[in-house]
Structure formats: structure tokens, C-alpha cells
Amino acid sequence: MSIQREPYKPTAAEWTTNLDMLCTHCEHAWGCDVLEQMIEMKNGGAWPEGGWVTDPGAGVTCLSYRPVRRERLSRQRLRQAMRAAVPMCSGCAAQKGSEASVSLHTQRDFAAAVRDRAVFACHQGDNHGKPCGGWCRTVKRQMKGVSS
């Protein structure tokens, strides 16, 4: 399956929302060349390589996005998070074919949370903010692979 991403030029009204969504969670955040180039593009410059694009799972994403590293959970806190995890939903980042599973931004956040064993939260309805069931399943599989 080929994912079609196109250069994205936000309207004046979209700038703040996209900046908050993309840049505040990015390791590069402030001092990012892409952000500076996106601002230049806003004023008539060319779209920057590695800049913001349309994303079928997220609406818009940045090709240069890297999640901020989060603190690794202790074993006790990891067990608590796994006990509190909600069932994997149809929109889960770990559910093949879901919008979140093809969202570059979401997949980078998910992979970092699994790698770092930091909680990845569900974004669906009443389960919003609770530990994601797909994240829990993936971390458990990763841990079994390490102990084998």
C-alpha cells in the first residue's frame, strides 16, 4: 500500500493548531530549520524538504518529526500501566489498516513509547488518556523476545 503525502501549506488559521500538534512534541522543537523554512514558505518561500505534509492518518505531519524521549517506566509502573490498559480498539496505532497505523507522526510516537517503555495513551472516546492495549501487547511481545 502506497501512502500519498503531499506538501502542506497551512492557512493562517491552521498555523497555531499545527504548530502545537507537531512541534511541541518533537525532539527538534525550537530551533528547527524546518520550522523556520515553513515560516519562510508562509511568506512566499518554497516548501522545505522534510517539511509538513498531508498524512492520511493524521491530517498533517512533519517529515522531520522525532518524538521527545520520555522517561522509561520502572518495572512496577510498567506493570501498573499494563493492568490499566484498555482493550485494543479498531483505531489503534497497533491495528493494521487503521488511520493511526498509517500516520507517520503516530507511528513514530508509538515506536518510541514501545522502545522506551513509556506509556502510549489511547486516543479513542472514553478510553482517551488510558494506556493503549496495542502498546501493552507490543511491549509484552518485545519483553518476551528479550528474555528468550
C-alpha positions as CSV (number, residue, x, y, z in Angstrom):
1,M,0.0,0.0,0.0
2,S,1.5,3.3,-1.1
3,I,0.8,6.3,1.2
4,Q,0.3,9.6,-0.7
5,R,1.7,12.5,1.2
6,E,1.7,16.0,-0.4
7,P,3.5,19.2,0.7
8,Y,1.2,21.0,3.1
9,K,0.7,24.8,3.3
10,P,-1.4,25.7,6.3
11,T,-3.9,28.5,6.2
12,A,-3.3,31.4,8.6
13,A,-6.0,29.9,10.9
14,E,-4.3,26.4,10.9
15,W,-0.8,27.6,11.9
16,T,-1.2,27.6,15.7
17,T,-3.0,24.2,15.8
18,N,-0.5,22.5,13.6
19,L,2.5,24.1,15.4
20,D,1.1,22.8,18.8
21,M,0.3,19.4,17.4
22,L,3.6,18.8,15.5
23,C,6.3,20.9,17.1
24,T,5.6,20.8,20.9
25,H,6.1,17.0,20.9
26,C,9.1,17.0,18.7
27,E,12.7,16.5,19.8
28,H,13.8,19.2,17.3
29,A,11.1,21.6,18.5
30,W,12.5,25.1,18.9
31,G,15.5,25.9,16.7
32,C,14.3,23.6,14.0
33,D,15.4,24.5,10.5
34,V,12.2,23.0,9.0
35,L,10.0,25.2,11.2
36,E,12.0,28.3,10.1
37,Q,11.6,27.3,6.5
38,M,7.9,26.6,7.0
39,I,7.6,30.2,8.3
40,E,9.5,31.4,5.2
41,M,7.2,29.4,3.0
42,K,4.2,31.1,4.7
43,N,5.7,34.4,3.4
44,G,6.1,33.2,-0.2
45,G,9.2,30.9,0.0
46,A,9.4,27.3,-1.3
47,W,8.1,24.3,0.6
48,P,11.0,22.9,2.6
49,E,12.3,19.3,2.1
50,G,11.3,17.4,5.2
51,G,8.5,19.9,6.0
52,W,4.9,19.5,6.8
53,V,2.8,17.1,4.6
54,T,-0.7,15.8,4.4
55,D,-1.0,12.5,6.1
56,P,-3.9,10.1,5.6
57,G,-3.9,9.2,9.3
58,A,-3.2,12.5,11.0
59,G,-4.3,15.2,8.6
60,V,-0.9,16.8,8.7
61,T,2.5,15.6,9.8
62,C,6.1,16.8,9.6
63,L,8.6,14.5,7.8
64,S,11.3,15.6,10.2
65,Y,9.3,14.9,13.3
66,R,11.1,12.9,16.1
67,P,9.3,12.3,19.4
68,V,10.7,13.8,22.6
69,R,12.2,11.0,24.6
70,R,10.2,10.2,27.7
71,E,11.2,8.6,30.9
72,R,11.3,4.8,30.9
73,L,8.7,3.3,33.3
74,S,10.0,1.4,36.3
75,R,9.0,-2.3,36.4
76,Q,6.4,-1.5,38.9
77,R,4.9,1.4,37.0
78,L,5.1,-0.7,33.7
79,R,3.1,-3.5,35.4
80,Q,0.5,-0.9,36.7
81,A,0.2,0.6,33.2
82,M,-0.3,-2.8,31.7
83,R,-3.0,-3.7,34.2
84,A,-4.7,-0.4,33.4
85,A,-4.5,-0.8,29.7
86,V,-7.8,-0.7,27.7
87,P,-8.6,-3.2,25.0
88,M,-7.1,-2.5,21.6
89,C,-9.6,-0.6,19.6
90,S,-10.2,-0.5,15.8
91,G,-8.5,2.9,15.5
92,C,-5.4,1.7,17.4
93,A,-1.9,2.6,16.2
94,A,-1.1,-1.2,16.5
95,Q,-4.1,-2.2,14.5
96,K,-3.0,-2.8,10.9
97,G,-5.1,-0.8,8.4
98,S,-6.3,1.8,11.0
99,E,-5.7,5.5,10.2
100,A,-3.3,5.7,13.1
101,S,-1.3,2.8,11.8
102,V,-0.5,4.7,8.6
103,S,0.0,8.0,10.3
104,L,3.8,8.8,10.3
105,H,3.5,11.1,13.3
106,T,1.6,8.5,15.4
107,Q,3.8,5.6,14.3
108,R,6.9,7.4,15.4
109,D,5.3,8.2,18.8
110,F,4.1,4.6,19.2
111,A,7.5,3.1,18.3
112,A,9.3,5.5,20.7
113,A,6.9,4.6,23.5
114,V,7.5,0.8,22.9
115,R,11.2,1.3,22.6
116,D,11.4,3.4,25.7
117,R,8.7,1.5,27.6
118,A,7.0,4.8,28.2
119,V,3.2,4.8,28.2
120,F,1.4,5.3,24.9
121,A,-2.1,6.5,25.6
122,C,-5.3,5.6,23.8
123,H,-7.0,8.4,21.9
124,Q,-10.4,6.9,21.5
125,G,-13.6,8.1,23.2
126,D,-13.9,7.2,26.9
127,N,-10.5,5.5,26.9
128,H,-8.7,8.7,25.9
129,G,-5.5,9.0,28.0
130,K,-5.6,5.4,29.4
131,P,-2.7,3.1,28.5
132,C,-3.3,1.7,25.0
133,G,-4.0,-2.0,24.6
134,G,-2.0,-2.3,21.4
135,W,1.0,-0.7,23.1
136,C,0.7,-3.1,26.0
137,R,0.6,-6.1,23.7
138,T,3.6,-4.9,21.7
139,V,5.7,-4.2,24.8
140,K,4.8,-7.6,26.2
141,R,6.0,-9.2,22.9
142,Q,9.2,-7.2,23.0
143,M,9.9,-8.2,26.6
144,K,9.4,-11.9,25.7
145,G,11.8,-11.6,22.8
146,V,14.4,-10.0,25.1
147,S,14.1,-12.7,27.8
148,S,14.3,-15.6,25.3
